[in-house]
Amino acid sequence: MGDGGDGADVRMTGEHDTRNDHGFFGQPRALVHLFGVEMWERFSFYGMQGILLIYLYYSATRGGLGMDEVSAAGIVGAYGGAVYLSTILGAWIADRLLGSERVLFFSAIVIMAGHIALALLPGFLGVGVGLVLVAFGSGGLKANATSVVGTLYDEHDPRRDAGFSVFYLGINLGAFLGPILTGLAQTTLGFHWGFGLAAVGMAIGLVQYAFGRKHLPPEASVVPNPLPRERRPLVIGIAIAAVVLVAVLVLTGLVNAQNLVLWIIGGTIVAAIAYFAVILASRAISTVERHRVYGFIPLFVASVAFWSLYQQQFTVLTIYSDKQLNRDLFGWEMPVSWVQSINPIFIIVLSGVFAAIWTKLGDRQPSTPIKFALGTMIMGVAFLLFIPFAGGGPNSTPLLAIVGILLVFTVAELLLSPVGLSVATKLAPKVFHTQMVALFFLSVALGTAISGRLAEFYSAQNEVVYFGVLGGIAIVLGVALALGSRGVLKLMSGVR
């Protein structure tokens, strides 16, 4: 009981210190440390992911592993889904054992180890060890970095959405620089040099955060729902059993490169249903909090639809860029991975614009369900824009066309992604704070894994049907959410 009292005092102190602080572009100064670690983590993450798919399917003579494109796209989708799926584990450890800030720090160390494994270990051994470590580390860092940002503001602070947009700018600075530099390293020195550069980036982020973490509010380290000591042996036993089960499934061939993405999709669906059930059935949440969780469900569905299209940047768009995009720049062929840096440029330019718009509009800005609906519809439109270039031969699509399409991707993303991070913290019941953020990331996990599965149906011959059907479905789902937005807002009980 003494710990609970101390925690309450700490929260009040943290609230007084950070929430009256406007030292970082009008935001709390502590935001700069989270901005920095997330920027370097995204540098390493997107830098590695920018060259991962082509590393898997390029032939050995080109430095790759020679997989078929369908299996390689499935692995990339499964890996991306596993990153977001592992946010559950990171969030649970934060809420029950260590607190968000400590999990964030340890996760950064695990990520760096993963990139080192990809750089130094040969062939599929490096891929297996590296991707598992990066997936677990990124999952732990993502949910908790977002949660710690949320602790810098109270629920009704008008700077909140703008603060998340500034945080999102850090993410996209890293996402822009990562593919540019790892792509150059890959084309000039080889894939393993590219993976090594990602490891260096994460090391820089880790050092910067190690010095800055002491400036975060004390409440970032509070464990909101501590696990009773007598239940810890049970949790350890479950963890060991899970590791053994996965090892058996892999060693017996039940889980393999061809069906991995289906396992991730199934696991994510089960996890999402179980998570909603546990939160909604908890006696520790109030009636208002329960209504808010119900209001989050349609936003979750829209988010899945959005990410299942958006994340095809790392599967279908990579193959498309490698085969059909004209990458000639004044006689020099730019690396495939550079296409991944186009979207972050637009994010960097437009995130400040969106933050300013939301701040200026204040209470007159569109509600969260409307923002989600618009984001999903615009993402569908972006897919329809591929149709005029469908079925073309090598170098048939102008670079400017992809730049334009990715601008539409960006507008859709800014309507949904930073807003999703923010609304997850606002709708979260107090005892499930970080885990509610993990639920938002579960929608990203499911969408990302689905994007890998959908990529298996893509080919240059069926592009009109592929882009047309998926774009149309997203538009219909967005319209449905817009029509039902009033009912969703009612459930959200005062949160907009």
C-alpha positions, 0 to 999 in steps of 0.5 A: 500500500505504501508504494501506491501512496508514493506513486500518487505523490510522484504523479502529482509532481510529474504533472506539475513539472511537465504539463506547465512546461512549454520549452520545446516548440511549445511542448514539454522539454522532456518530449525531446528525449523521446523524439530522439530515441524514436528517431534513431530507432526508426532510422535503424528500423526503416533502414533495415526494412528498406533493403530486407525484401530485396535481400531475401529475393535477390540472387546470391550473385547480387548478394541476396538469399535467392528466395522466391518473391512470394515467400519473401513478401510473406516473411516481410509481412509476418516480421512487420506484424510480429513487431506490432504484435510484440507490443502486447508483451512490451506493454504487459511488462510495463504495466505489470513489472517494470514501468514504461520507461525501463521497458523502453530503455531495455528494448532499445538494447535488444533492437541494437543486438538484432541489427548486429546479428543481421550485419554479422551472422551469415544467411538465414541464421542472421535473418532469423536471429536478427528479425526476432530480436528487432521484432521483440525490441521494437514492439517493446519500444513502440508501445512504451515510447507512445505511452510515455509521451502520453504522460507528458499531458493531461487528458484535456491538454489542447497541445496533446495532438500537436505534441504527438504530431511533433513526436511523429516528426521524429519518427519520420526524420529517422524513417527518411534518413534510414533507407537513404543511407542503408540503401547507399551502403547496400548498393556500394558495399553490400547488404551486411554493411547496410544492416551494420549501419542500422545497428550504428544508428540504434547505438546513437539513439541508445546513448542519447536516451541513456543521458536524457531519460532522467529528465522524464517525469517520474510517473513514466516509471510508475508500474500502474498495475503491479503483478503480485509476487506470488503469481510471478512463478506462473508467469515465468512458467507460461513464458517458458512454455510459449518458447518451447511451443514455438520451437517445436512448431518451427522444428516440426515444420508446422511453422515455415517461411511459406505459412508464417504470415498466416500464423501471425495473422491468426495469432494477432486476431486471437490476441486482439479478441482476448485483449478486448475481452479482458479489458471489458470484463475487468472489474477495475474499470468504470462504466464510462471507461468500458463505453470508451473501449467499445467506442475504440472497436470501430476505430480498430477495424478502420485502422486494420483496413488502413494498415493492410494497404499502407504497409504494402510500401514494404512488400508490393511497392518494393517489388513494383519499384524494383521491376516497373519504376523508372529509377533513373536520375540523370543517368544514375539508378537510385537504390530501390530502398530510396522509394521508402524515403519519399513518404517520410519527406512528405510527413516531415513537411506536412506533420507541422501543417497538420499540427498547426491546423488541429491547434488552430481549430481547437474544439472545432476540428473534425472528431477522431472517428471522422479523421479515421474515416477520411484516412481510410477512404483516402488510402483507398483512393491512393490504391486506385491511383496505381491503375493508370500505370498497371501492367507496364513493363520495366521502367514504365512508371515515372518516378513523379507518379509514385511521388504523387501517389505517396503524397496521397498515402501521407495525407491518409496517414496523418489523418489516422496514425498520430491521431490513433496514437493520441486517442488510444491514450485518451480512451485508455482505462487507467489500469490498462494505459499502456496496454490500450496503446498496445491494442492500437498497435495490434491493429497495425500488427494485423494490418501489416501481416495482412499486407504481407498475405495480400502481396502473395496475390499481387502480380504485374498481370493482375494489377488493375484488379488488385489495386481496384478491389483493395482500394474500393474496399477501403473506401467503402469501410471509410464511408461506413465509419463516417456514417456511424461516427455519431454513435461512436462519439457517443460511446467515447463519452466526451473524448473527441 
